[in-house]
Amino acid sequence: MCHYNTILHQITAILPRHIFDYHADIHHKGQKFRKYDRWSQFMAMLIGQLTGRKSLRDITHNLKAQQKRLYHLGMKPTSRATLARVNEQQPASLYQVVFRELLAKCQHLAPGHNFSFNAKLYLLDTTTIQLCLAVFPWAEFRTRKGAIKLHTGLDAEGYLPAFMDMTNGKVHEINWARTLTLPKGSFVCFDRGFTDYNWYADLMENNIFFVTRLKKNADVEYLLKRAGRKAKGITNDQQIRLNGIKDPLRVVGYVDPETGKQYRYVTNAHHLKATEIADIYKERWMIEQFFKWIKQNLRIKTFLGTSENAVLTQVWIALCVYLLVAYQHFKSKLGISMTQIFRVVQLNLFAQCNFIELFKPPDRQLVDTPQLSIFDQL
């Protein structure tokens, strides 16, 4: 009979302990640990995310209940006070590095996107998480409200968060977007909140293609219409010039057949079909789905610490959990959603069986057995 470690051990095995410890030594602050380590912190917070724990006390009580099953994880005993102190004091930058390590492994297995071009396609957006300003005074947003913003660039290949940053609520998304280093020849799609003509010009200068919606009050000079028959749903396809951008752009008009709503997309991708421009912008909906997934399944709306470092620690570990589930989704090829995988893992985190067997029904072999009759006993 085969022996298996816990499901938790199997899904975290893609992160070798020696690599984690190497980065932990670099991202360490203060005196060395005597009875604790960053690996135990990581695993405790990760278990908290996977099991939906609501407090540090809830996490540590859960760990005590599973103490016998934590042996193979290399964890040390975790108290609430120790976990709180490490979350507050030890740099969250460690988990940003761990996130990058896991992202590279996921990208190696991720499927490609469904468009005709081979270049990367990134979907940009920002989500805001409201916070109490009295409890999180560093999370400035408005006069009486606090918030943080998660700025995300989703890779359309596997819908992985290739670019991620957290700021206070006052930082506008376009200021974050200007800091991105996008590969030449790639595509980037974003909504009207990122409108900045100077940034558009920088993207074009760096040979990066963009697709976004045109604002109603945009200063537009309409040029020649593109030749050829229009595909179904396309109402307009012509060159334009925006004020401050010397090179001509392209506007594509599209009517959604389901809602009848009209859209105007602006892009510098002159070589693509108009329908593909519309499809690229439709793909932007996937980043909304990403935000919905992490908010519904992970603990990123309520926090277990009040300092900026503790919040960052929780957010980066939550994103690491997303990548761990995504990796199993790509590798197992079970044909089910990430949500289904996440739910099954939640219920069987400490089960000792093969990961794939969790999702396969047991073999039911029919065994011929003699039917007994109560009348035979009379």
C-alpha positions as a LaTeX table, in Angstrom:
\begin{tabular}{lrrr}
\hline
Residue & $x$ (\AA) & $y$ (\AA) & $z$ (\AA) \\
\hline
Met1 & 0.00 & 0.00 & 0.00 \\
Cys2 & 1.42 & 3.40 & $-1.01$ \\
His3 & 2.08 & 6.00 & 1.66 \\
Tyr4 & 1.30 & 9.63 & 0.93 \\
Asn5 & 2.07 & 12.80 & 2.82 \\
Thr6 & $-0.76$ & 15.24 & 3.48 \\
Ile7 & $-2.43$ & 17.13 & 0.63 \\
Leu8 & $-0.94$ & 20.32 & 2.10 \\
His9 & 2.56 & 18.85 & 1.84 \\
Gln10 & 1.94 & 17.83 & $-1.77$ \\
Ile11 & 0.74 & 21.22 & $-2.96$ \\
Thr12 & 3.58 & 23.11 & $-1.24$ \\
Ala13 & 6.28 & 20.73 & $-2.50$ \\
Ile14 & 6.86 & 22.93 & $-5.56$ \\
Leu15 & 8.59 & 25.43 & $-3.26$ \\
Pro16 & 11.84 & 23.78 & $-2.07$ \\
Arg17 & 12.67 & 24.54 & 1.54 \\
His18 & 16.32 & 25.40 & 0.84 \\
Ile19 & 15.27 & 28.08 & $-1.69$ \\
Phe20 & 12.79 & 29.54 & 0.79 \\
Asp21 & 15.40 & 29.60 & 3.57 \\
Tyr22 & 17.92 & 31.29 & 1.25 \\
His23 & 15.52 & 34.16 & 0.61 \\
Ala24 & 14.43 & 34.22 & 4.26 \\
Asp25 & 18.02 & 34.90 & 5.34 \\
Ile26 & 18.24 & 37.82 & 2.92 \\
His27 & 14.88 & 39.30 & 3.95 \\
His28 & 15.42 & 39.17 & 7.70 \\
Lys29 & 15.34 & 42.04 & 10.15 \\
Gly30 & 16.81 & 42.16 & 13.65 \\
Gln31 & 18.24 & 39.32 & 15.66 \\
Lys32 & 18.15 & 35.73 & 14.49 \\
Phe33 & 15.27 & 33.53 & 15.53 \\
Arg34 & 15.91 & 31.22 & 18.47 \\
Lys35 & 12.79 & 29.07 & 18.48 \\
Tyr36 & 10.92 & 30.12 & 15.38 \\
Asp37 & 11.50 & 30.69 & 11.63 \\
Arg38 & 9.91 & 32.30 & 8.59 \\
Trp39 & 8.90 & 28.94 & 7.12 \\
Ser40 & 6.65 & 28.29 & 10.12 \\
Gln41 & 5.14 & 31.76 & 9.69 \\
Phe42 & 4.54 & 31.15 & 6.00 \\
Met43 & 2.90 & 27.77 & 6.55 \\
Ala44 & 0.75 & 29.05 & 9.42 \\
Met45 & $-0.58$ & 31.97 & 7.36 \\
Leu46 & $-0.97$ & 29.73 & 4.32 \\
Ile47 & $-3.03$ & 27.22 & 6.33 \\
Gly48 & $-5.08$ & 30.15 & 7.60 \\
Gln49 & $-5.84$ & 31.17 & 4.01 \\
Leu50 & $-6.66$ & 27.65 & 2.84 \\
Thr51 & $-8.94$ & 26.90 & 5.79 \\
Gly52 & $-10.59$ & 30.32 & 5.99 \\
Arg53 & $-9.47$ & 31.16 & 9.53 \\
Lys54 & $-10.72$ & 34.54 & 10.80 \\
Ser55 & $-8.11$ & 35.44 & 13.44 \\
Leu56 & $-4.62$ & 34.64 & 14.64 \\
Arg57 & $-6.08$ & 32.77 & 17.60 \\
Asp58 & $-8.24$ & 30.78 & 15.19 \\
Ile59 & $-5.14$ & 29.87 & 13.15 \\
Thr60 & $-3.05$ & 28.76 & 16.13 \\
His61 & $-5.89$ & 26.68 & 17.61 \\
Asn62 & $-6.31$ & 24.97 & 14.25 \\
Leu63 & $-2.57$ & 24.23 & 14.14 \\
Lys64 & $-2.63$ & 22.71 & 17.62 \\
Ala65 & $-5.50$ & 20.45 & 16.63 \\
Gln66 & $-3.48$ & 19.19 & 13.63 \\
Gln67 & $-0.10$ & 19.05 & 15.40 \\
Lys68 & 0.54 & 15.37 & 14.58 \\
Arg69 & $-0.03$ & 16.00 & 10.86 \\
Leu70 & 2.35 & 18.97 & 10.67 \\
Tyr71 & 5.50 & 16.90 & 11.24 \\
His72 & 6.36 & 16.49 & 7.55 \\
Leu73 & 5.91 & 20.22 & 6.92 \\
Gly74 & 8.91 & 21.15 & 9.08 \\
Met75 & 6.85 & 23.62 & 11.12 \\
Lys76 & 7.70 & 24.73 & 14.62 \\
Pro77 & 5.05 & 25.31 & 17.31 \\
Thr78 & 3.27 & 28.61 & 16.65 \\
Ser79 & 1.71 & 30.80 & 19.31 \\
Arg80 & $-0.60$ & 33.72 & 18.62 \\
Ala81 & 1.82 & 36.27 & 20.12 \\
Thr82 & 4.77 & 34.95 & 18.10 \\
Leu83 & 2.83 & 34.94 & 14.83 \\
Ala84 & 1.53 & 38.47 & 15.45 \\
Arg85 & 5.03 & 39.76 & 16.25 \\
Val86 & 6.64 & 38.18 & 13.18 \\
Asn87 & 3.87 & 39.49 & 10.92 \\
Glu88 & 4.42 & 42.99 & 12.25 \\
Gln89 & 8.23 & 43.06 & 12.31 \\
Gln90 & 9.67 & 40.76 & 9.64 \\
Pro91 & 9.74 & 42.21 & 6.09 \\
Ala92 & 6.86 & 41.22 & 3.84 \\
Ser93 & 9.26 & 41.51 & 0.90 \\
Leu94 & 10.18 & 37.84 & 1.48 \\
Tyr95 & 6.75 & 36.75 & 0.27 \\
Gln96 & 6.94 & 38.99 & $-2.74$ \\
Val97 & 10.05 & 37.01 & $-3.73$ \\
Val98 & 8.29 & 33.71 & $-2.96$ \\
Phe99 & 5.41 & 34.90 & $-5.13$ \\
Arg100 & 7.85 & 35.46 & $-8.02$ \\
Glu101 & 9.32 & 31.98 & $-7.57$ \\
Leu102 & 5.86 & 30.39 & $-7.73$ \\
Leu103 & 4.81 & 32.60 & $-10.64$ \\
Ala104 & 7.74 & 31.36 & $-12.73$ \\
Lys105 & 6.73 & 27.75 & $-12.09$ \\
Cys106 & 3.11 & 28.45 & $-13.02$ \\
Gln107 & 4.05 & 30.30 & $-16.20$ \\
His108 & 5.99 & 27.25 & $-17.32$ \\
Leu109 & 2.77 & 25.17 & $-17.29$ \\
Ala110 & 0.22 & 27.84 & $-18.23$ \\
Pro111 & $-1.74$ & 27.42 & $-21.46$ \\
Gly112 & $-1.49$ & 30.07 & $-24.17$ \\
His113 & $-4.12$ & 32.68 & $-25.00$ \\
Asn114 & $-6.65$ & 32.34 & $-27.81$ \\
Phe115 & $-5.52$ & 35.17 & $-30.10$ \\
Ser116 & $-3.76$ & 35.08 & $-33.47$ \\
Phe117 & $-0.59$ & 36.80 & $-32.25$ \\
Asn118 & 2.16 & 35.05 & $-30.27$ \\
Ala119 & 3.06 & 38.05 & $-28.12$ \\
Lys120 & 2.11 & 38.44 & $-24.48$ \\
Leu121 & $-1.22$ & 40.03 & $-23.58$ \\
Tyr122 & $-1.54$ & 41.77 & $-20.21$ \\
Leu123 & $-4.82$ & 42.92 & $-18.66$ \\
Leu124 & $-4.45$ & 45.88 & $-16.31$ \\
Asp125 & $-6.84$ & 46.96 & $-13.58$ \\
Thr126 & $-7.00$ & 48.07 & $-9.95$ \\
Thr127 & $-9.32$ & 47.05 & $-7.13$ \\
Thr128 & $-9.90$ & 49.02 & $-3.94$ \\
Ile129 & $-10.27$ & 47.45 & $-0.48$ \\
Gln130 & $-11.92$ & 49.73 & 2.08 \\
Leu131 & $-10.30$ & 50.02 & 5.51 \\
Cys132 & $-11.00$ & 51.90 & 8.73 \\
Leu133 & $-8.69$ & 54.91 & 8.77 \\
Ala134 & $-8.60$ & 54.95 & 12.59 \\
Val135 & $-7.24$ & 51.38 & 12.66 \\
Phe136 & $-5.05$ & 51.65 & 9.53 \\
Pro137 & $-3.84$ & 55.29 & 9.62 \\
Trp138 & $-1.19$ & 54.63 & 6.94 \\
Ala139 & $-3.87$ & 53.58 & 4.39 \\
Glu140 & $-4.80$ & 57.12 & 3.32 \\
Phe141 & $-7.67$ & 57.46 & 0.87 \\
Arg142 & $-10.16$ & 60.18 & 1.69 \\
Thr143 & $-10.65$ & 62.56 & 4.60 \\
Arg144 & $-12.51$ & 60.05 & 6.75 \\
Lys145 & $-11.94$ & 56.81 & 4.87 \\
Gly146 & $-8.98$ & 54.51 & 4.47 \\
Ala147 & $-8.27$ & 52.03 & 1.69 \\
Ile148 & $-5.60$ & 50.09 & $-0.11$ \\
Lys149 & $-5.40$ & 49.47 & $-3.83$ \\
Leu150 & $-4.26$ & 46.25 & $-5.46$ \\
His151 & $-2.78$ & 47.16 & $-8.85$ \\
Thr152 & $-2.67$ & 44.09 & $-11.07$ \\
Gly153 & $-1.44$ & 43.12 & $-14.50$ \\
Leu154 & $-2.94$ & 39.75 & $-15.44$ \\
Asp155 & $-1.15$ & 37.58 & $-17.99$ \\
Ala156 & $-3.79$ & 36.25 & $-20.41$ \\
Glu157 & $-1.83$ & 32.99 & $-20.59$ \\
Gly158 & $-3.32$ & 31.17 & $-17.63$ \\
Tyr159 & $-4.67$ & 34.40 & $-16.07$ \\
Leu160 & $-1.75$ & 34.75 & $-13.71$ \\
Pro161 & $-0.95$ & 38.03 & $-11.88$ \\
Ala162 & 2.32 & 38.84 & $-13.65$ \\
Phe163 & 2.42 & 42.38 & $-12.21$ \\
Met164 & 1.17 & 43.14 & $-8.72$ \\
Asp165 & 1.58 & 46.00 & $-6.29$ \\
Met166 & $-0.23$ & 47.33 & $-3.24$ \\
Thr167 & $-0.47$ & 51.03 & $-2.38$ \\
Asn168 & $-2.64$ & 53.25 & $-0.23$ \\
Gly169 & $-5.92$ & 54.45 & $-1.71$ \\
Lys170 & $-4.56$ & 57.79 & $-2.91$ \\
Val171 & $-2.24$ & 56.34 & $-5.57$ \\
His172 & $-3.91$ & 56.54 & $-8.98$ \\
Glu173 & $-3.65$ & 53.52 & $-11.27$ \\
Ile174 & $-2.00$ & 55.46 & $-14.06$ \\
Asn175 & 0.89 & 56.38 & $-11.74$ \\
Trp176 & 1.41 & 52.66 & $-11.11$ \\
Ala177 & 1.07 & 51.80 & $-14.81$ \\
Arg178 & 3.87 & 54.19 & $-15.75$ \\
Thr179 & 6.28 & 52.20 & $-13.58$ \\
Leu180 & 5.67 & 48.92 & $-15.44$ \\
Thr181 & 8.37 & 47.45 & $-17.65$ \\
Leu182 & 6.45 & 45.68 & $-20.39$ \\
Pro183 & 8.25 & 43.52 & $-22.98$ \\
Lys184 & 8.54 & 44.97 & $-26.48$ \\
Gly185 & 5.95 & 43.68 & $-28.92$ \\
Ser186 & 3.49 & 42.79 & $-26.14$ \\
Phe187 & $-0.16$ & 43.84 & $-25.90$ \\
Val188 & $-1.76$ & 45.57 & $-22.96$ \\
Cys189 & $-5.48$ & 46.11 & $-22.38$ \\
Phe190 & $-7.01$ & 48.47 & $-19.81$ \\
Asp191 & $-10.12$ & 50.53 & $-19.14$ \\
Arg192 & $-10.64$ & 54.30 & $-19.36$ \\
Gly193 & $-9.28$ & 54.85 & $-15.85$ \\
Phe194 & $-5.77$ & 54.52 & $-17.34$ \\
Thr195 & $-6.32$ & 57.26 & $-19.94$ \\
Asp196 & $-3.13$ & 59.25 & $-20.36$ \\
Tyr197 & $-2.01$ & 60.36 & $-23.83$ \\
Asn198 & 1.60 & 60.79 & $-22.76$ \\
Trp199 & 1.63 & 57.19 & $-21.54$ \\
Tyr200 & 0.06 & 56.07 & $-24.82$ \\
Ala201 & 2.91 & 57.78 & $-26.64$ \\
Asp202 & 5.49 & 56.07 & $-24.43$ \\
Leu203 & 3.91 & 52.67 & $-25.14$ \\
Met204 & 4.03 & 53.31 & $-28.88$ \\
Glu205 & 7.63 & 54.48 & $-28.68$ \\
Asn206 & 8.55 & 51.22 & $-26.93$ \\
Asn207 & 6.73 & 49.12 & $-29.56$ \\
Ile208 & 3.97 & 48.05 & $-27.19$ \\
Phe209 & 0.41 & 47.67 & $-28.47$ \\
Phe210 & $-2.54$ & 48.79 & $-26.38$ \\
Val211 & $-6.33$ & 48.44 & $-26.52$ \\
Thr212 & $-8.65$ & 50.60 & $-24.46$ \\
Arg213 & $-11.94$ & 52.49 & $-24.68$ \\
Leu214 & $-12.10$ & 56.00 & $-26.04$ \\
Lys215 & $-13.54$ & 58.65 & $-23.74$ \\
Lys216 & $-16.59$ & 60.56 & $-24.91$ \\
Asn217 & $-14.85$ & 63.91 & $-24.47$ \\
Ala218 & $-11.62$ & 62.83 & $-26.22$ \\
Asp219 & $-10.01$ & 65.41 & $-28.50$ \\
Val220 & $-10.16$ & 63.37 & $-31.72$ \\
Glu221 & $-9.37$ & 64.17 & $-35.34$ \\
Tyr222 & $-10.96$ & 61.59 & $-37.63$ \\
Leu223 & $-8.90$ & 60.49 & $-40.64$ \\
Leu224 & $-9.41$ & 57.91 & $-43.38$ \\
Lys225 & $-11.69$ & 54.95 & $-42.93$ \\
Arg226 & $-10.13$ & 51.53 & $-43.37$ \\
Ala227 & $-11.04$ & 49.71 & $-46.56$ \\
Gly228 & $-12.90$ & 46.40 & $-46.63$ \\
Arg229 & $-16.21$ & 44.99 & $-45.50$ \\
Lys230 & $-17.07$ & 45.29 & $-41.83$ \\
Ala231 & $-17.53$ & 42.13 & $-39.82$ \\
Lys232 & $-20.69$ & 41.50 & $-37.84$ \\
Gly233 & $-20.96$ & 43.86 & $-34.88$ \\
Ile234 & $-18.33$ & 46.29 & $-36.20$ \\
Thr235 & $-19.83$ & 49.73 & $-36.86$ \\
Asn236 & $-16.71$ & 51.75 & $-37.57$ \\
Asp237 & $-13.01$ & 51.20 & $-38.28$ \\
Gln238 & $-10.88$ & 54.21 & $-39.15$ \\
Gln239 & $-7.70$ & 56.06 & $-38.36$ \\
Ile240 & $-7.75$ & 58.92 & $-35.86$ \\
Arg241 & $-5.33$ & 61.33 & $-34.30$ \\
Leu242 & $-5.41$ & 62.19 & $-30.60$ \\
Asn243 & $-4.21$ & 65.55 & $-29.37$ \\
Gly244 & $-0.56$ & 65.30 & $-28.33$ \\
Ile245 & 0.18 & 62.02 & $-30.14$ \\
Lys246 & 1.88 & 62.48 & $-33.49$ \\
Asp247 & 1.34 & 58.97 & $-34.89$ \\
Pro248 & $-2.15$ & 58.01 & $-36.06$ \\
Leu249 & $-4.19$ & 55.58 & $-34.00$ \\
Arg250 & $-7.19$ & 53.47 & $-34.84$ \\
Val251 & $-10.75$ & 53.55 & $-33.51$ \\
Val252 & $-13.00$ & 50.50 & $-33.75$ \\
Gly253 & $-16.74$ & 50.83 & $-33.16$ \\
Tyr254 & $-18.52$ & 47.74 & $-31.87$ \\
Val255 & $-22.09$ & 46.88 & $-30.85$ \\
Asp256 & $-22.61$ & 44.09 & $-28.33$ \\
Pro257 & $-25.20$ & 41.76 & $-29.91$ \\
Glu258 & $-26.55$ & 40.72 & $-26.48$ \\
Thr259 & $-27.01$ & 44.12 & $-24.85$ \\
Gly260 & $-27.00$ & 46.46 & $-27.85$ \\
Lys261 & $-24.46$ & 48.66 & $-26.06$ \\
Gln262 & $-22.02$ & 50.56 & $-28.28$ \\
Tyr263 & $-18.29$ & 50.70 & $-27.63$ \\
Arg264 & $-15.42$ & 52.63 & $-29.19$ \\
Tyr265 & $-11.99$ & 51.07 & $-28.82$ \\
Val266 & $-8.78$ & 52.96 & $-29.49$ \\
Thr267 & $-5.59$ & 51.08 & $-30.34$ \\
Asn268 & $-2.28$ & 51.30 & $-32.16$ \\
Ala269 & $-2.60$ & 47.70 & $-33.40$ \\
His270 & $-3.25$ & 48.50 & $-37.07$ \\
His271 & $-2.36$ & 44.95 & $-38.16$ \\
Leu272 & $-5.18$ & 43.12 & $-36.35$ \\
Lys273 & $-8.74$ & 42.53 & $-37.49$ \\
Ala274 & $-11.38$ & 44.79 & $-35.98$ \\
Thr275 & $-13.16$ & 41.80 & $-34.43$ \\
Glu276 & $-9.96$ & 40.75 & $-32.68$ \\
Ile277 & $-9.59$ & 44.24 & $-31.20$ \\
Ala278 & $-13.08$ & 43.85 & $-29.75$ \\
Asp279 & $-12.24$ & 40.36 & $-28.47$ \\
Ile280 & $-9.10$ & 41.66 & $-26.75$ \\
Tyr281 & $-11.14$ & 44.18 & $-24.80$ \\
Lys282 & $-13.70$ & 41.50 & $-23.92$ \\
Glu283 & $-10.80$ & 39.52 & $-22.45$ \\
Arg284 & $-10.30$ & 42.33 & $-19.95$ \\
Trp285 & $-13.31$ & 40.92 & $-18.10$ \\
Met286 & $-11.05$ & 38.11 & $-16.85$ \\
Ile287 & $-9.22$ & 40.45 & $-14.50$ \\
Glu288 & $-12.58$ & 41.34 & $-12.93$ \\
Gln289 & $-13.11$ & 37.62 & $-12.46$ \\
Phe290 & $-9.66$ & 37.34 & $-10.87$ \\
Phe291 & $-10.48$ & 40.05 & $-8.32$ \\
Lys292 & $-13.81$ & 38.37 & $-7.61$ \\
Trp293 & $-12.09$ & 35.00 & $-7.06$ \\
Ile294 & $-9.48$ & 36.20 & $-4.61$ \\
Lys295 & $-12.01$ & 38.26 & $-2.65$ \\
Gln296 & $-14.46$ & 35.39 & $-2.37$ \\
Asn297 & $-11.97$ & 32.61 & $-1.60$ \\
Leu298 & $-9.02$ & 34.28 & 0.14 \\
Arg299 & $-8.65$ & 36.46 & 3.23 \\
Ile300 & $-7.77$ & 39.85 & 1.73 \\
Lys301 & $-10.72$ & 42.02 & 2.83 \\
Thr302 & $-10.18$ & 41.63 & 6.59 \\
Phe303 & $-6.69$ & 41.61 & 8.05 \\
Leu304 & $-4.99$ & 39.95 & 11.00 \\
Gly305 & $-2.65$ & 42.87 & 11.71 \\
Thr306 & $-2.88$ & 46.64 & 11.51 \\
Ser307 & 0.57 & 47.67 & 10.28 \\
Glu308 & 1.36 & 48.06 & 6.60 \\
Asn309 & 3.88 & 45.23 & 6.82 \\
Ala310 & 1.35 & 42.83 & 8.36 \\
Val311 & $-1.21$ & 43.67 & 5.66 \\
Leu312 & 1.38 & 43.20 & 2.92 \\
Thr313 & 2.41 & 39.86 & 4.43 \\
Gln314 & $-1.18$ & 38.62 & 4.37 \\
Val315 & $-1.81$ & 39.85 & 0.81 \\
Trp316 & 1.37 & 38.32 & $-0.67$ \\
Ile317 & 0.76 & 34.97 & 1.06 \\
Ala318 & $-2.83$ & 34.99 & $-0.22$ \\
Leu319 & $-1.51$ & 35.49 & $-3.75$ \\
Cys320 & 0.94 & 32.64 & $-3.19$ \\
Val321 & $-2.06$ & 30.44 & $-2.33$ \\
Tyr322 & $-3.69$ & 31.47 & $-5.62$ \\
Leu323 & $-0.55$ & 30.40 & $-7.51$ \\
Leu324 & $-0.34$ & 27.08 & $-5.65$ \\
Val325 & $-3.92$ & 26.28 & $-6.67$ \\
Ala326 & $-3.27$ & 27.50 & $-10.23$ \\
Tyr327 & $-0.21$ & 25.25 & $-10.48$ \\
Gln328 & $-2.24$ & 22.18 & $-9.51$ \\
His329 & $-4.95$ & 23.27 & $-11.93$ \\
Phe330 & $-2.47$ & 23.40 & $-14.82$ \\
Lys331 & $-0.56$ & 20.27 & $-13.84$ \\
Ser332 & $-3.44$ & 17.93 & $-13.04$ \\
Lys333 & $-5.51$ & 18.78 & $-16.16$ \\
Leu334 & $-8.65$ & 17.59 & $-14.40$ \\
Gly335 & $-10.97$ & 19.69 & $-16.53$ \\
Ile336 & $-12.52$ & 21.42 & $-13.51$ \\
Ser337 & $-12.33$ & 25.00 & $-12.30$ \\
Met338 & $-9.87$ & 26.44 & $-9.80$ \\
Thr339 & $-12.76$ & 27.07 & $-7.44$ \\
Gln340 & $-13.65$ & 23.37 & $-7.42$ \\
Ile341 & $-10.02$ & 22.44 & $-6.73$ \\
Phe342 & $-9.81$ & 25.03 & $-3.95$ \\
Arg343 & $-12.99$ & 23.75 & $-2.26$ \\
Val344 & $-11.89$ & 20.12 & $-2.33$ \\
Val345 & $-8.43$ & 21.02 & $-0.99$ \\
Gln346 & $-10.05$ & 23.01 & 1.83 \\
Leu347 & $-11.96$ & 19.96 & 3.00 \\
Asn348 & $-9.04$ & 17.54 & 2.66 \\
Leu349 & $-6.03$ & 19.67 & 3.58 \\
Phe350 & $-4.63$ & 17.13 & 6.06 \\
Ala351 & $-5.82$ & 13.97 & 4.30 \\
Gln352 & $-3.06$ & 11.49 & 3.43 \\
Cys353 & $-3.77$ & 10.37 & $-0.11$ \\
Asn354 & $-2.72$ & 11.12 & $-3.66$ \\
Phe355 & $-3.82$ & 14.58 & $-4.79$ \\
Ile356 & $-5.41$ & 13.33 & $-8.02$ \\
Glu357 & $-7.43$ & 10.69 & $-6.17$ \\
Leu358 & $-9.37$ & 13.44 & $-4.41$ \\
Phe359 & $-11.09$ & 14.27 & $-7.68$ \\
Lys360 & $-11.67$ & 10.77 & $-9.02$ \\
Pro361 & $-14.66$ & 8.71 & $-7.91$ \\
Pro362 & $-13.76$ & 5.39 & $-6.27$ \\
Asp363 & $-13.83$ & 2.28 & $-8.44$ \\
Arg364 & $-16.99$ & 0.37 & $-7.76$ \\
Gln365 & $-16.48$ & $-3.23$ & $-8.67$ \\
Leu366 & $-19.58$ & $-5.35$ & $-8.70$ \\
Val367 & $-19.08$ & $-8.42$ & $-6.58$ \\
Asp368 & $-21.41$ & $-11.39$ & $-7.01$ \\
Thr369 & $-22.78$ & $-12.27$ & $-3.61$ \\
Pro370 & $-25.50$ & $-14.78$ & $-2.90$ \\
Gln371 & $-28.79$ & $-13.16$ & $-2.12$ \\
Leu372 & $-30.15$ & $-14.22$ & 1.23 \\
Ser373 & $-33.82$ & $-14.74$ & 1.75 \\
Ile374 & $-35.49$ & $-14.46$ & 5.10 \\
Phe375 & $-37.63$ & $-17.41$ & 4.10 \\
Asp376 & $-34.51$ & $-19.64$ & 3.99 \\
Gln377 & $-34.32$ & $-19.35$ & 7.76 \\
Leu378 & $-37.87$ & $-20.56$ & 8.32 \\
\hline
\end{tabular}
